[in-house]
Amino acid sequence: MGATIDLLPLTEDKQILCCYVNATSQIQIARIADICDRYFERVVFPGQRLLFKALPDSQLEIYTSLMATAILSEKIVCANLRVNE
């Protein structure tokens, strides 16, 4: 699948470009909730790449969808997802 670039609605210059790949066979929900007054959530299909900008110390939460529930399966510091531009 193609990559999508999502920009968090922040005006700070310290944002970095990040990439997350759903390497599973399940639909996932990627979420960043530790941003003051902001919220970021996207559905990531199997094999899909998600490109986004965030602050380096933000945490990307990955929820795996199981039937009618979503279970937090991973937390990743965005600095670890940084793309070298």
N, C-alpha and C positions, 0 to 999 in steps of 0.2 A: 504494500500500500504506500501511497505517497505521504510525504511529510507535511504537516501543517505547522505554521508558525503562529503562536498565540502570544500576545503581549499583555502582561499584567498591567492594569491601569495605574502605573506608578510613574512619577516624574523624576525619580532619582537617577543620577548618572552611574550609580554603582551596580546596575543590573548586568547580569551575564547571560549569554546565550546558552541554553541547556537543551539536552536531548535525552528523552526516555524512550526505550523500545519495549513493547509488550512482546516478550519472547515466549509467552505461554499460549495455550490453545483456548483460553478463556477471555471473555470480555472483562476489562479492568476499568476502574474509575481512578483517575489521577487527580489529586486535590492538594492545594496549598491553602491552609487556613490560618497560618500564623502571621498574616500580614495585617497590619493595623488598618481597620476600616475597609478592607478588601477581601475578596473571596475568588478563588480560581478552581474550577472543576471541569474536567473533560472526560468523555468516554474514550477509551483507547482499545481498539479492536485487535485481535491476534495478528501479530506481524507488523502492526502500525508503529510508525515513529511519531513522536510528539516533540516538536520544537517549541520552546517558550523562553521568555526572558523573566528572570527573577533575581532577587538579592541572593548573594552567595550563602548566607546563613539560613535562608528559608528551607523548610523541609517539605519534600514532596511525599505525600502519603499515597500508597497504592492499595486500593480496595479491590478484591476479587469478588466477582458476582457469582453467587451460588443461589439458584432458584429465586426466592423472594427476598434474599438478604445480601448484604455486602460485608465482607470480613476484611478488616485491616490486615494486610499481609506483609507490608514493608513500609519503612520510613527511610528516605534517602535525603541527605543534605545536598542541596542544589549545587554546591561547589563541586561535588563528586560527579555531577552530570554535565559539567562545563564542556562546551564545544570550543576547540581552538579555532578562532576566526582567522 
